[in-house]
Amino acid sequence: MTPSSSIRILLVDDQALFRAGLRLLLATQPDFVVAGEAADGEEALREAARLQPDVVLMDLRMPVLDGVAATRRLHEAQPCCRVIALTTFDDDEYVFEALRAGAVGYLLKDVSSAKLFEAVRAAAHGESFLQPSIAAKVVAEFARLADQSPGIMGQPVEPLSARELQVLRLIADGATNQVIADRLCITPGTVKNHVTAILGKLGVSDRTQAALKARELRLI
């Protein structure tokens, strides 16, 4: 997706009424285009192959093929297509299975429209987005794994600059690059450079691990 183009979205949910309401809501945003809909995972895979959407809003419990399995297959077939789980279930099992399958976001259906729009834009630009309640589950799971494997997360790190620490604190709060840019009055490109530097200095591969390691080392 180019910065000037619209974000093409595929809606996947077995409830037609919910899809209709979601379509109307997304249509209020000038940079969103609902490219298509699907009522189950198998149909979602066919429609994604045909439509090549930027973002898929994926329900998890559906007939024929569930959302987790569909996300896994879609991630393998179209890795550039970003999947956001949009569901009523916040059970740990669903959260971790969806993220392991390749989802870049996890939202509950009671999410505000503003947060939904933010998540879609973040996903389309290669970022992850988790509701705070879901992010807390993920951080707790990383902490549990770290406790089971002592020493893995506790390696010394290269010192972070004052600005990198500011960015890291906002990452730990679940802020996207755009939100960080707005709060610190810098460009999203500069934020991206800081995030890359932070991950390298902490020796981790993603933002969630960065937040966890920072807390363990008492950097934040």
HUMOHU-V639748 format. One record per helix or strand of 3 or more residues. SS is the DSSP state (2 for helix, 1 for strand). FROM is the first residue (numbers start at 1). LEN is the number of residues. If there is no record, write none. Layout:
ss:SS from:FROM len:LEN
ss:SS from:FROM len:LEN
This chain:
ss:1 from:7 len:6
ss:2 from:16 len:11
ss:1 from:32 len:7
ss:2 from:41 len:11
ss:1 from:55 len:4
ss:2 from:67 len:11
ss:1 from:82 len:6
ss:2 from:92 len:10
ss:1 from:105 len:4
ss:2 from:113 len:12
ss:2 from:132 len:17
ss:2 from:162 len:11
ss:2 from:177 len:8
ss:2 from:188 len:15
ss:2 from:207 len:10
